[in-house]
Amino acid sequence: MSHGGKERRMPAERPPDQPTAPGGPALLLSGARQADGRAVDVRILGERIESVGPAGSLSAPDRLDLTGYLLLPAPTEPHAHLDQAFSATPPAGPGPDAAGSAEALQRRITEAALSGLGYGATVQRTHVRIDGAHGLTAVTAALQAARALHGLMELQVVPLPGTLSGRCGAEGRAVLREALAMGAHAVGGRPDQDPDPDAHLDAVAALAEECRSPVDLHADLGDPHRLARLAAVFGQFPQLVTVGPCAALDRLRPEEEALGIDRLASAGMAVVLLPQSGYCMGTGSTPGAGGGPDAGDTGRPRAARRAPVRRLLAAGVTVAAGSGALRDLANPVGRVDPLEAAFLLAASGELDEVDAYERVSGAARRVLGLAPVLMAPGAPADILAVRGDSLRGVLSGGHSRVVVHGGRVVSRTSAVREFAETSAPAVPRQGRSGPVALED
């Protein structure tokens, strides 16, 4: 792999503490702590949790000792732009590795998705552009990547069209329909980029009703009229409707914001915010800086209030948090790490650590139409184990991670921090007689 170091896949031969493929022997996650502080054993059979008991009370043919780890429901990435990942430093030269080729796109999306999986995101949703010269290339590449990654993680694909209104939008409507027929998971939309935003929303709603598909809109919600129109079109829509990154809600006057939030709540719409953009910390960049197709104005900070996360939640709006950009032109240092999104929400003072993690776990799964992950019998075995003894601790520095998806370990990251002895000037090195080493 390129782009930021070597990527190591799970070994083909299973070590003693690794589970077999789904349908094999039961797997025991032993000795980890839950967020409430209890040390537990979790027995997994197939793709679901079979039983949970006090540490030392359960057994299974395969056992993974997670003493010193915290068990969490695996997080979810609800709003990424994996087709744009790593484009801040595109490969040089023409040929099969050219940035826009189908092969390169599939490799880029796959690598980006695996990066997020290593951080714990067992389910990810990516928006991909289908406007203009892009056509269906990115959708094809993303769907192929999703099929190749099946068993390791779940990747959902949302096509983002350009113009859908009027005669000029006829081709866009046709391409969007074809993307859904190919297997895209939701109808995407970008009303802010259409000459007629109202007609754009009507076209998205009509196609979603026809295909009985969820809707996932890329919009900033900085216009009161457009927000009202959005709520009117999708009020009590039969399918799930999500909008993000909502990076311009702070442009509204307080009374407009309050009315807009009430309209979102009444319409039953969900909101996805992107803390990496800085918006949730009161230092937001120009709308679009969260990543993806509308990120032309980047790197220009503007005065901003904090995102109204608490007010959205108080009104009953489902609020999830995502990453958006992954080292693309919008955010050259972005990454798909749900724990970082939760950390930023908590560090900004918007939410406590429990509510912040809920934005990237339970709420994010609801946005994608998935059942919640609970540490209880019958729940999906999608679990993240992070080195640490509390949720507050792992959000502020949990680097060693074990990721379980579909009942088996799909990724492991082990971080070791070494310190030199005070009397020795040598560079810390691994070894039995070396410096003190702590696993983090």
C-alpha positions as CSV (number, residue, x, y, z in Angstrom):
1,M,0.0,0.0,0.0
2,S,1.0,3.6,-0.6
3,H,-0.2,6.8,1.1
4,G,1.2,7.0,4.6
5,G,3.1,3.8,5.4
6,K,2.7,0.1,4.9
7,E,-0.6,-1.6,5.5
8,R,-0.4,-5.2,6.8
9,R,-3.3,-7.6,6.3
10,M,-4.4,-10.2,8.7
11,P,-2.3,-13.4,8.4
12,A,-3.8,-16.1,6.3
13,E,-2.9,-18.8,8.8
14,R,-4.9,-18.4,12.0
15,P,-2.9,-18.1,15.3
16,P,-4.3,-19.9,18.3
17,D,-6.1,-16.8,19.6
18,Q,-7.8,-15.9,16.3
19,P,-11.3,-17.1,15.3
20,T,-12.1,-19.1,12.2
21,A,-14.4,-17.8,9.5
22,P,-18.1,-17.3,10.4
23,G,-19.8,-20.6,11.0
24,G,-16.8,-22.1,12.7
25,P,-16.1,-22.6,16.4
26,A,-17.3,-20.0,18.9
27,L,-15.0,-17.1,19.8
28,L,-14.5,-15.9,23.4
29,L,-13.5,-12.3,24.0
30,S,-12.2,-12.7,27.5
31,G,-11.5,-10.3,30.4
32,A,-12.3,-6.9,28.8
33,R,-14.2,-4.2,30.5
34,Q,-17.5,-2.6,29.4
35,A,-18.0,1.1,29.6
36,D,-19.7,0.7,33.0
37,G,-16.5,-0.8,34.4
38,R,-17.5,-4.4,34.6
39,A,-15.0,-7.0,33.4
40,V,-16.8,-9.5,31.2
41,D,-16.5,-12.4,28.8
42,V,-18.4,-12.2,25.5
43,R,-19.0,-15.4,23.6
44,I,-19.6,-15.1,19.9
45,L,-21.1,-17.8,17.7
46,G,-21.5,-17.1,14.0
47,E,-22.1,-13.5,13.4
48,R,-23.9,-12.7,16.7
49,I,-23.2,-12.5,20.4
50,E,-24.3,-15.7,22.0
51,S,-23.8,-14.8,25.7
52,V,-22.2,-12.3,28.0
53,G,-21.1,-13.1,31.6
54,P,-18.6,-12.0,34.3
55,A,-15.0,-12.4,33.4
56,G,-13.9,-16.0,33.7
57,S,-17.4,-17.5,33.5
58,L,-17.5,-18.5,29.9
59,S,-15.5,-20.7,27.6
60,A,-15.1,-21.3,23.8
61,P,-12.7,-23.2,21.5
62,D,-11.1,-19.9,20.5
63,R,-10.2,-17.4,23.2
64,L,-8.8,-13.9,22.8
65,D,-7.5,-12.4,26.0
66,L,-8.5,-8.7,26.1
67,T,-7.5,-7.9,29.6
68,G,-6.7,-4.2,29.8
69,Y,-9.1,-3.4,26.9
70,L,-12.4,-1.6,26.8
71,L,-15.2,-3.3,24.8
72,L,-17.4,-0.9,22.7
73,P,-20.0,-1.4,20.0
74,A,-18.1,-1.0,16.8
75,P,-18.3,2.5,15.4
76,T,-19.7,3.4,12.0
77,E,-18.6,6.0,9.4
78,P,-21.8,7.6,8.0
79,H,-20.3,10.3,5.7
80,A,-17.0,9.8,3.9
81,H,-15.8,10.7,0.4
82,L,-13.5,7.7,-0.3
83,D,-13.4,8.3,-4.0
84,Q,-11.5,11.5,-3.2
85,A,-9.2,10.0,-0.6
86,F,-5.5,10.7,-0.9
87,S,-6.1,13.1,-3.8
88,A,-4.2,15.8,-2.0
89,T,-1.1,14.1,-3.4
90,P,-2.2,12.4,-6.6
91,P,0.1,9.8,-8.3
92,A,2.2,11.3,-11.0
93,G,2.1,10.3,-14.6
94,P,-0.4,8.7,-16.9
95,G,-1.3,5.1,-17.3
96,P,-3.3,2.6,-15.3
97,D,-2.4,4.3,-12.0
98,A,-3.8,7.7,-13.2
99,A,-5.9,9.2,-10.5
100,G,-9.2,9.0,-12.4
101,S,-8.9,5.5,-13.8
102,A,-11.4,2.8,-12.6
103,E,-8.6,0.6,-11.4
104,A,-7.0,3.4,-9.4
105,L,-10.3,4.5,-8.0
106,Q,-11.1,1.0,-6.7
107,R,-7.6,0.7,-5.1
108,R,-8.0,4.1,-3.5
109,I,-11.5,3.4,-2.2
110,T,-10.4,0.0,-0.9
111,E,-7.3,1.4,0.8
112,A,-9.3,4.2,2.3
113,A,-12.0,1.8,3.6
114,L,-9.3,-0.5,5.1
115,S,-7.8,2.5,6.8
116,G,-11.2,3.3,8.5
117,L,-11.6,-0.4,9.4
118,G,-8.3,-0.4,11.2
119,Y,-9.7,2.4,13.4
120,G,-12.8,0.4,14.1
121,A,-15.4,1.5,11.5
122,T,-16.9,-1.9,10.4
123,V,-19.6,-0.1,8.4
124,Q,-18.8,2.9,6.2
125,R,-20.9,5.0,3.8
126,T,-19.1,6.8,1.0
127,H,-20.5,9.5,-1.2
128,V,-19.2,9.3,-4.8
129,R,-19.6,11.8,-7.6
130,I,-21.5,10.9,-10.8
131,D,-21.7,14.3,-12.4
132,G,-20.0,15.5,-15.6
133,A,-17.0,13.5,-16.7
134,H,-17.2,11.3,-13.7
135,G,-20.2,9.3,-15.0
136,L,-20.6,6.0,-13.3
137,T,-16.8,5.3,-13.0
138,A,-16.6,6.0,-9.3
139,V,-19.9,4.2,-8.5
140,T,-18.6,1.1,-10.4
141,A,-15.3,1.2,-8.5
142,A,-17.0,1.7,-5.1
143,L,-19.4,-1.1,-5.6
144,Q,-16.6,-3.4,-6.7
145,A,-14.6,-2.4,-3.7
146,A,-17.7,-3.2,-1.5
147,R,-17.9,-6.7,-3.0
148,A,-14.2,-7.3,-2.5
149,L,-14.4,-6.2,1.1
150,H,-17.4,-8.2,2.0
151,G,-16.6,-10.3,5.1
152,L,-14.2,-7.7,6.4
153,M,-16.6,-4.8,6.6
154,E,-19.7,-3.4,5.0
155,L,-19.4,-0.5,2.5
156,Q,-22.4,1.5,1.5
157,V,-22.3,3.6,-1.7
158,V,-24.3,6.9,-2.3
159,P,-24.1,8.5,-5.8
160,L,-23.8,12.3,-5.7
161,P,-25.3,13.8,-8.9
162,G,-24.8,17.3,-10.3
163,T,-27.7,19.1,-11.9
164,L,-31.1,17.3,-11.8
165,S,-33.4,20.2,-12.7
166,G,-34.9,21.0,-16.1
167,R,-33.7,19.8,-19.4
168,C,-30.0,20.2,-18.4
169,G,-30.7,17.7,-15.6
170,A,-32.1,14.9,-17.8
171,E,-28.8,13.2,-18.1
172,G,-28.1,13.6,-14.4
173,R,-31.4,12.0,-13.5
174,A,-30.7,9.1,-15.9
175,V,-27.3,8.5,-14.5
176,L,-28.6,8.6,-10.9
177,R,-31.3,6.1,-11.8
178,E,-28.7,3.8,-13.4
179,A,-26.4,4.0,-10.3
180,L,-29.3,2.9,-8.1
181,A,-30.0,0.0,-10.5
182,M,-26.4,-1.0,-10.2
183,G,-26.8,-1.4,-6.4
184,A,-26.2,2.0,-4.8
185,H,-27.5,2.1,-1.3
186,A,-29.3,5.5,-1.2
187,V,-30.3,8.3,-3.5
188,G,-27.8,11.1,-3.1
189,G,-28.4,14.7,-3.8
190,R,-26.6,18.1,-3.9
191,P,-29.3,20.8,-4.0
192,D,-26.8,23.5,-3.2
193,Q,-25.0,22.9,-6.5
194,D,-28.1,22.9,-8.7
195,P,-29.4,26.1,-10.5
196,D,-32.8,25.1,-9.2
197,P,-32.4,23.6,-5.7
198,D,-36.1,23.1,-5.2
199,A,-36.5,21.1,-8.5
200,H,-33.4,19.1,-7.4
201,L,-35.1,18.0,-4.2
202,D,-38.2,17.1,-6.1
203,A,-36.3,14.9,-8.5
204,V,-34.5,13.1,-5.6
205,A,-37.7,12.6,-3.7
206,A,-39.5,11.2,-6.8
207,L,-36.7,8.7,-7.6
208,A,-36.4,7.6,-3.9
209,E,-40.2,7.0,-3.8
210,E,-40.1,5.1,-7.1
211,C,-37.1,2.9,-6.0
212,R,-38.1,2.8,-2.3
213,S,-34.6,3.9,-1.5
214,P,-33.2,6.0,1.5
215,V,-32.1,9.5,0.8
216,D,-28.7,11.0,1.8
217,L,-28.2,14.6,0.8
218,H,-25.0,16.6,0.8
219,A,-26.1,20.1,1.9
220,D,-25.0,22.9,4.2
221,L,-28.5,24.3,5.2
222,G,-27.5,27.9,5.4
223,D,-30.6,29.2,3.6
224,P,-33.9,29.3,5.6
225,H,-36.0,29.0,2.5
226,R,-34.1,26.0,1.3
227,L,-34.3,24.4,4.7
228,A,-38.0,24.9,4.8
229,R,-38.4,23.4,1.3
230,L,-36.2,20.4,2.4
231,A,-38.5,19.7,5.3
232,A,-41.6,20.1,3.2
233,V,-40.5,17.7,0.5
234,F,-39.2,15.1,2.9
235,G,-41.7,15.6,5.7
236,Q,-42.6,12.1,7.1
237,F,-41.0,10.5,4.1
238,P,-41.4,6.7,4.1
239,Q,-37.7,6.0,3.8
240,L,-34.8,7.3,5.9
241,V,-33.6,10.8,5.0
242,T,-30.2,12.1,6.0
243,V,-28.6,15.4,5.4
244,G,-25.0,16.5,6.1
245,P,-22.6,18.1,6.7
246,C,-25.0,21.0,7.6
247,A,-21.9,23.3,7.8
248,A,-23.8,26.5,7.5
249,L,-26.5,26.2,10.2
250,D,-24.5,28.8,12.1
251,R,-25.2,31.3,9.4
252,L,-28.8,31.5,10.4
253,R,-30.1,34.0,12.8
254,P,-31.1,32.4,16.2
255,E,-34.8,32.4,15.4
256,E,-34.2,31.0,11.9
257,E,-32.0,28.3,13.4
258,A,-34.6,27.3,16.0
259,L,-37.3,27.1,13.4
260,G,-35.1,25.1,11.0
261,I,-34.2,22.6,13.7
262,D,-37.9,22.2,14.6
263,R,-38.6,21.6,10.9
264,L,-35.9,18.9,10.7
265,A,-37.3,17.2,13.7
266,S,-40.9,17.3,12.5
267,A,-39.8,15.9,9.1
268,G,-38.1,13.0,10.9
269,M,-34.8,13.8,9.1
270,A,-31.4,12.8,10.5
271,V,-28.3,15.0,10.5
272,V,-24.6,14.1,10.0
273,L,-22.0,16.5,11.2
274,L,-18.3,16.4,10.5
275,P,-16.2,17.5,13.5
276,Q,-13.0,17.3,11.5
277,S,-14.1,20.4,9.6
278,G,-13.8,22.3,12.9
279,Y,-17.4,23.3,12.7
280,C,-18.4,21.6,15.9
281,M,-15.6,23.4,17.7
282,G,-16.6,26.9,16.7
283,T,-13.7,27.3,14.3
284,G,-15.4,26.1,11.1
285,S,-14.0,26.6,7.7
286,T,-15.9,27.7,4.7
287,P,-18.8,25.3,4.0
288,G,-17.5,22.3,2.0
289,A,-14.3,22.0,4.0
290,G,-15.7,18.8,5.5
291,G,-14.6,17.0,2.3
292,G,-16.0,15.9,-0.9
293,P,-17.5,17.6,-4.0
294,D,-18.2,21.1,-2.6
295,A,-14.8,21.7,-1.1
296,G,-13.5,24.3,-3.5
297,D,-13.2,27.0,-0.8
298,T,-10.8,25.5,1.8
299,G,-8.3,26.8,4.2
300,R,-10.1,30.0,4.9
301,P,-11.3,30.1,8.5
302,R,-14.3,32.2,9.4
303,A,-15.9,33.3,12.6
304,A,-18.5,30.7,13.6
305,R,-20.7,29.7,16.5
306,R,-20.6,26.2,17.7
307,A,-22.7,23.7,15.8
308,P,-26.1,23.4,17.6
309,V,-25.6,19.7,18.5
310,R,-27.4,20.0,21.8
311,R,-30.3,21.9,20.3
312,L,-30.7,19.3,17.6
313,L,-30.7,16.5,20.1
314,A,-33.1,18.3,22.4
315,A,-35.5,18.7,19.5
316,G,-35.4,15.0,18.8
317,V,-33.2,15.0,15.7
318,T,-31.0,12.0,15.2
319,V,-27.5,13.4,15.1
320,A,-24.5,11.3,13.9
321,A,-20.9,12.3,13.3
322,G,-18.6,11.4,10.5
323,S,-15.2,12.1,9.1
324,G,-15.8,13.4,5.6
325,A,-12.4,14.0,4.1
326,L,-9.5,11.6,4.1
327,R,-6.3,13.4,2.9
328,D,-8.1,15.0,0.0
329,L,-8.0,18.6,-1.2
330,A,-10.6,19.6,1.4
331,N,-8.5,18.3,4.3
332,P,-5.0,17.0,3.4
333,V,-4.6,15.6,6.9
334,G,-8.1,14.1,7.3
335,R,-8.6,10.5,8.4
336,V,-11.5,8.1,8.9
337,D,-11.3,7.6,12.7
338,P,-14.7,7.6,14.4
339,L,-13.0,7.9,17.8
340,E,-11.4,11.1,16.7
341,A,-14.8,12.5,15.7
342,A,-16.2,11.5,19.1
343,F,-13.1,13.0,20.8
344,L,-13.6,16.3,19.0
345,L,-17.3,16.5,20.0
346,A,-16.3,15.8,23.6
347,A,-13.2,18.0,23.7
348,S,-15.2,21.0,22.3
349,G,-17.6,20.7,25.2
350,E,-20.5,20.0,23.0
351,L,-21.2,16.6,24.6
352,D,-19.9,14.3,27.3
353,E,-17.9,11.2,26.2
354,V,-20.9,8.9,26.3
355,D,-23.1,11.0,24.1
356,A,-20.2,11.8,21.8
357,Y,-19.5,8.1,21.2
358,E,-23.2,7.5,20.6
359,R,-22.9,9.9,17.6
360,V,-20.4,7.5,15.9
361,S,-21.9,4.3,17.0
362,G,-25.7,3.8,17.7
363,A,-26.8,7.0,16.0
364,A,-24.5,6.4,13.0
365,R,-26.0,2.9,12.6
366,R,-29.5,4.3,12.7
367,V,-28.7,6.8,10.0
368,L,-27.6,3.9,7.8
369,G,-30.7,1.9,8.6
370,L,-28.9,-0.7,10.7
371,A,-29.8,-2.4,13.9
372,P,-27.9,-1.2,17.0
373,V,-25.0,-3.2,18.4
374,L,-25.5,-4.0,22.1
375,M,-23.4,-6.1,24.4
376,A,-26.2,-8.6,24.7
377,P,-27.2,-12.0,23.4
378,G,-28.5,-11.9,19.8
379,A,-26.8,-8.6,18.9
380,P,-24.6,-8.4,15.9
381,A,-21.0,-9.2,16.7
382,D,-19.5,-5.9,15.5
383,I,-17.2,-4.9,18.4
384,L,-14.3,-2.6,18.9
385,A,-11.8,-3.4,21.8
386,V,-9.5,-0.5,22.6
387,R,-6.6,-0.5,25.1
388,G,-7.8,1.5,28.1
389,D,-10.0,1.3,31.2
390,S,-12.6,3.9,30.4
391,L,-14.4,5.6,27.5
392,R,-12.8,8.9,28.5
393,G,-9.4,7.3,28.4
394,V,-9.7,5.6,25.0
395,L,-11.1,8.8,23.4
396,S,-8.1,10.7,24.5
397,G,-5.5,8.1,23.5
398,G,-6.6,4.6,22.6
399,H,-4.3,3.4,19.9
400,S,-4.2,-0.4,20.3
401,R,-7.4,-1.7,18.8
402,V,-9.0,-5.1,18.0
403,V,-11.9,-5.0,15.5
404,V,-14.5,-7.7,15.3
405,H,-17.0,-7.8,12.4
406,G,-19.4,-10.6,11.6
407,G,-18.1,-12.6,14.5
408,R,-14.4,-12.7,13.7
409,V,-11.4,-10.5,14.2
410,V,-10.8,-8.5,11.0
411,S,-8.1,-6.1,12.1
412,R,-5.6,-5.7,14.9
413,T,-3.5,-2.7,15.7
414,S,-0.9,-2.8,18.5
415,A,0.9,0.3,19.6
416,V,4.0,0.1,21.8
417,R,5.5,3.2,23.4
418,E,9.1,2.9,24.5
419,F,11.1,5.1,26.9
420,A,14.9,5.2,27.2
421,E,16.5,4.7,30.6
422,T,17.4,7.9,32.3
423,S,21.1,7.0,32.5
424,A,21.4,5.8,28.9
425,P,21.6,8.2,25.9
426,A,20.9,5.5,23.4
427,V,17.8,5.6,21.2
428,P,15.1,3.4,22.6
429,R,15.0,0.0,20.9
430,Q,12.9,-3.1,21.2
431,G,14.4,-6.0,23.1
432,R,14.3,-7.8,26.4
433,S,17.1,-5.8,27.9
434,G,16.0,-2.5,26.4
435,P,14.1,0.4,27.8
436,V,10.7,0.3,29.5
437,A,7.9,-0.4,27.0
438,L,4.2,0.3,27.6
439,E,1.4,-0.9,25.4
440,D,-1.0,1.9,24.5
